[in-house]
Amino acid sequence: EGNEPGDSAKITYSELLHKVCQFANVLRSQGVKKGDRISIYMPMILELVVAMLACARIGALHSIVFAGFSSDSLCERILDCGCSLLIT
């Protein structure tokens, strides 16, 4: 369910698994491997869940920075964790 009343979506486990596998392959094609650190800067949407699960699937560590943070806060978090990729 989204933040707005009536804003919702349904997805089956099979559909979620398909999206996660697709995105994990995208991450691999970008050179991401097990142990790499990735920052995710997204609002609370389905794609955030897909990105988190795709990172976990390939063994990459992820740090979530919610979209309400400023660019300075995002920059500090990226530098602190030494991430190699930012997903927006």
C-alpha positions, 0 to 999 in steps of 0.5 A: 500500500502506498502513502496516498489513500487508495494507492495500492498494488498487488504482485504475486511471488512469482512476479516478484521473483521474476523482477528480482532475477531480472534486476540481479542480472542488470546489477551483474552486467554493471559489474556488481559482485558479492560483497560490493556495497550499493546505495539505494535512494528511492521512495517507498515503491515496489522497485525499492523492494526489488532492488533490495532483494536483487542485492541480497540475491547476488550477495551485495550489501545495500544501504537504503537512503529514503528519498526524503533526505537531502543531497548532502545527506545522500553524499555523506552516506555514499562516502561513509559506506564506500558504495560502488553503485547508486540506484535511484 
